[in-house]
Amino acid sequence: MKINVEVECTPEEARRLMGLPDFSPVHEKYITALTDSMDGHIKPEMLESMMRSWAPMGEAGMNFWRQLFDGSAKPKG
């Protein structure tokens, strides 16, 4: 037997339904910091430090993502 259930809701409604935390304020701060960095108000080192503290597993998580992006940027062949 196979049962399909379709639920139509917004991402906000789905987040609340599943009991996930609301990270909207954190997201807004991150976007503000990112745009300030692009405008020259914040040094890139400060942004990197902030991202390290937010990243899962701290330094190890940042190294994982750096290696992943570095590997995808290298030409294949």
N, C-alpha and C positions, 0 to 999 in steps of 0.2 A: 504494500500500500504506500502511496506517495501523496503527501499533502503539501500544497503550496499555500503560503499565507503572504499576502501583500499588505504592507502597512504604508499609508501615505502620511508623512509628517515632515516637518522641517528638521534640519540638523539640531536645532535648539531643543525641539520637542523630543527627539530621539535621545539626546544627551540626558535630559531630565528623566525620561522613562527608564533609562538604564542606570540612573543614579550616579552618573559621572560628574566630576567636579567642573565648575565653570571657570575656565582659564581666560575669559575675555579680558579682565583687567591686566593680566600678565601679558597677553598678546598685544594689547594696546601699548603697554610700556615698551615692549620689544620693538614694535613698529616705530614708535616715537624715537627710541634710541637709534634705530637703524637709519631713519631719515635724518636725524641730527648728525649722525656720523657721516652720511653722504654730503650733508651741507657743511661739514667741517667743524661742527660744534663739539663733537666727541672724537677722541682719538681711537683709531681702529683697535689699539691694544686694550682699551677699556671695554670695547664691545666684545672682543675675544674673551676677556676675563669674565664678563657677565655670562657669555654663552657656556664657558667651562663650568660655572657654578650651576647652571640650569641643566646641563647635559646629564643623561643617565650615566652612572658610573664615573662621573667626573672626567679626569684626564684620559682614562682608558676609552671612554665613549667618544671623546673628541678625536683621539688617535684613530679609532676605527673609522669614523666618518671621513677623516682626512685621507686615510689610505684608500678608502672606497672612491672618493672623488679624484684623487691622484691617479688611481688605476684606470678610471674611466676616461681621463683626459689624455692619456698616453696613446699615441697612434699605434694601431695594430698592424702587424706585418712583419 
